[in-house]
Amino acid sequence: MKIAIGADHAGFRLKTAIVDYLTRQGHQVEDFGTMSEEPVDYPDVVHPAAAAVADGRCDRGIVLGGSGNGEAITANRHAGVRCVLCWNEESARLGRQHNDANMLSLGSRMMSEAEALRLVGIWLTTAFAGGRHVPRIRKIDDLDRSAGQ
């Protein structure tokens, strides 16, 4: 799977660990930055990562910041992106099963590296349940289309 990743300065260290994890798992990673702990505005790295998922250059994406909130908000501005902010195993599992989330947002100040890697693993391996959730996803996608995105 090809995965876009982007983090602000608060998420830089955790991003590095996740890139290593993904690479060891055999995934191809496109890193949109940042490349240091120097301050950066999260939209500058999240917008290109989300665009890569929205236009199909990447299958999924992961974005990171201090809380993950702003990163999720930014990613979800892109039509076709369904970015979930996850904080525990159940939120990661349900984000895939019920929401068919193609992007994951994590807060590096909210969890340990080990927990973050567990969440990434769950999110990557959990399948979309389909069924009753399909019409809901279509309503989200229809809103994107009607807004001209």
N, C-alpha and C positions, 0 to 999 in steps of 0.2 A: 504494500500500500504506500502511496506517496502522501506524505503528511507535511503541511505547512506549519511552521512554528514561529511565534513572535513573542517577545517579552520586553517590558520596560526595564529600567535599571533595578527595580525591586525584585523582578522575576528572573534576572539574568542567571544567577547561580543555579536555580532550580531548572531553568531552561537547559542549561548545559548538561545536567544530570539526565533530563528527559531525552535530549538528543542522543546521548550515549546509550540509554536504555532502548530507544526505538531502533537505533542502528544495530545493536546486538540482536534485536528481535527480527532483523531482516527488512525493516522498512526503509524506504528512501525518504530523506528529510530535506525540505527546502527551508532554510533558516532566513527569516526576514529581519533578524536583529532583535535587540541591540547586541552589540558584541563586547560590552563592558558594563561596569557598574556606574559609569558616568550618567548623570541625569538626562533623561529623554522623555518626551511626551508620548504616552502610550498610543495615541491614534496614529502616530508616524510609523509604528511597526505593525499595529493590528490591522489597519486598513489594507496594506498590501497582502498580508496573510489571508485575510477574509476574502479579498478579491480573487486570490488564487483558488480558493475553494468554490466561490460563487461561479467562476468561469470554467471550472472543471480541470484546471491545471494540476490541482491536488485533490485527492479523494476526501481528505479530512484535514482539520486544523486544530492546533492547540495554541492558546494564548495565555500569558501569565503576567501578573502584576502583583502588587502588594495584597490587595483584597480579591482581585479578579472581577470586581463589579464593573469598572469602567471599560475593561477589555471586552466583557460580554456585551455590554451596551453598544460599543463601537462595532464589534463584529456583526451584531444583529441588524445593523443599518444596511447590510448588503443583501439584496434580494437572493433568495435561495439558501441563505445561511440560517441555520438553526443552532445557535451557540448556547450551551447550558453552562451555568456556573455550578460547579460541584464542590461539595465539602465533605462528603462521606461516600462509602461504597454504594449505598442505596440510591443516592442522588445520581451517581454515575451510571448505575445500571438502568434506572428509570429514564434517564435522559436519552438513552439509546432505545430501550424497549418501547416507550410510549411516545417519544418526540422525534425519533429518528435523527438525533442531533449529529450534525456533521462537523461541529466544532465544540471544543471543550475549553472552558476558562477555569483557571485555578489561581487561588490566592496564595502566594508564597509565604506570606506572613501568617497564614491561617492553619498551616499543616506542616508536618515534617516531610523531608524528602522521601522517606520510605512510604508514607501514606500517599503522597502524590503519585509515586510510581505505581502503587496498587490501584489508584483511581484510573490512571491512564490505561493500565492493563485491562481493567474491567470494561472501561469505555470502548476500548479497541475490539474486545472479543464478544461483546454483547450484541446480539442481533436485534433488529427492529421487529417488534411483535406483529406489526401489520394489523389486520382485522379492524376493530372499532376505531383504531387510531388513524387509519388512512384518511378518512374524511376530514379529520381535524387538521392533519398536515396539509391537505389540499386547500383548506380554508386559509391557512397561513400563506401558502404559495399564491393563492388567488388574490389576496390582499396586496402582496408584493407586485403582482402583475397590474392590478387596477391602479396602483399608485405610480405606475410608469417606471418602476425601478428595473 
